[in-house]
Amino acid sequence: MTLHLGVAWYPEHWPESRWAADVKLMRDAGITVVRVAEFAWADLEPQEGRFDFGWLERAIALAADHGLAVVIGTPTAAPPAWMTQRYPDVLAVNEDGRPASHGARCHYDVTSERYLHFCRRIAEKLAVCFGRDARVIGWQIDNEYNTVSYSDNARHEFRRWLQRCYGSLDALNAAWATAYWSQRYTDWSQIPLPISGAHGFGQPHNPGLRLKWRQFVTEAYRRFQHNQVEVIRAHAPSQWITHNFMGFFDGFDHYTLSEELDFPSWDQYFPTGHLDFARDSAGHDLTRGFKRKNFWLIETQPGNVNWAGINSVQDRGETRAVAWTAVAHGAEAVCYWQWRNALNGQEQYHGSLVAPDGNPRPIYEEIKRIGDDFARVGALLDGTTVKADVAILHSYDDRWALHFQRHHQDFDPLHYLSGFYRPLSVRNVAMDILSTRANLDGYRLVIAAPHIMDKHIAGELRRFVETGGHLVLGVRSGFKDGDNALWPERQPALLQDLAGAHVEEYYALRGTIAVKTVLGTAGKRARGMLQGTAHIWAEWLVPHEGTQVLARYGAGDSDSWLGGQAAVTLRRHPGGGGVYVLGAWFDDALQDALMGWIVAQAGVEPVLPDLPAGVHAMKRGDVYILINDAEAKTVTFPWRAKDHLSGRTGKRFALAPWDVIVASNLAQR
Ligand code: GLA
């Protein structure tokens, strides 16, 4: 696979007489791929059943004549007005029962059989036309799935799906404990759609019902996607199929949706403009983890977005740093949204490569430089990916269940996850973010807080530790079962023996509580013990015999309960591994120090040693990719290196702000 530089191109926004100049400028920038058509339904099927692909055929031909490959987006995120007017049942319905109005996008009902019929037909027609066309390399299904519909279609499908899940109402009633508040259902037609407290007269719906609803939305999108994938595969046997996800968006289970795709893609935007390696790389690692495969960054901003509070622009050089950060984490393509702003429409102010007058904007030159980089060194990365010793486990079920009942308003599960990601990222430790259902062979360190625990998850974690792995268990682990019901045992359910500890009680903290560890402060041996605080959440851990207590609570919020109790424990296991239970949400400095210590215990190494803070390093195959932040600095490699971008060789390299090095080890060649 080549490393692609791409752009979203909307030829339908412009008279054909302008296309050739656009495509020539794309080629001059080193762009190698265009994505087309993902919102063009009104031009592809201007009237019901009358298809016009002539303009698309001409656009594809022009792109190909200039050496550009084409990705076709199916246009199903934007049903045309003739359809929504004649068949209002294709429109999504909000929680209050109001249908979407025409004039924006994503206004469709993902559960509408009629809509599925129209989607299948347009996808099939396109696939028949372009599925064996060598100029087209792949397909994107729809665009950023997101809308949830509370229509009658959805209600009907949800109940049918629940019947398949549970088999009987007795089973459903037992799983959801519906004796509570007399919720018991005696007919499937009584089961409501869960609407949020504000709309539902103040009281939230049952946690079991709510979790199943989110799983049903996943199922609805899986069906919606499969409906198109099936017909495209039938006519496009050698073209790939992807979808552009939105990073950590949690509207549905991305692992399920990724199953049928050849690889996942995502759209990365920076509302404030700026790149923060330890925050923004997580989306790449998450997306790579959907299928444990490289991915496409199929959209990112050329400079600025138009939808943030302040749509500030990236610094000079920062757009290039963003592109290389994506590649460093496994992107096979970096594509910009968009080529040129439509004269009207909702996104007039968004960043683009050329202005409405058709001439390059200032960012064009920087993107051209990226095109030059990719042409120069892209081949070095062929067939390579990231190899990580650390996996952080992640689950949509957990995130949903925690959001329904945060218990502390600041308990944001993603924020909690970033407390593990950031300390490792700043140490330039490579990580995978994987499903809680992933196979864990080959990792040294696994970080998990599986709120929803089942035999499968517990079994894999047990196997991992018993074969020498180091496991970090975070707070609220092993709390719920697959129906979002409480486990009738103390946390971590199913893993108490492996952890060598259990949770006696949990506390939402109004303030902070002191935490004192038995670990020496880094670099000041014997000068004192590492200490800090916990906030938001704290668990009173009870160590079992043979388990070491690494930290205890001191004075502070809830200390009449927590004071003196264990906050962090370590259970060593015979195979050399162990389980660290981190029983609280620690302050950033303490969390950083604890994770640094655990990484060392687990024998995990950074990609390169002794890099100055602010230089991000990743490795793909034998290639080291270093990206600098906004401050100039110097890096020293432990061996003689060659930077393939500049041609420089040596051990010490000066880095300008947002500079990039793509290096190999000359000693190994
Ligand atoms: C999303 C969409 C694009 C565009 C951009 C603007 O990612 O997929 O169509 O609207 O946002 O930032």
Boltz pocket constraint, residues with backbone or C-beta under 6 A from the ligand:
constraints:
  - pocket:
      binder: B
      contacts: [[A, 143], [A, 144], [A, 267], [A, 269], [A, 299], [A, 305], [A, 306], [A, 337], [A, 347], [A, 350]]
      max_distance: 6.0
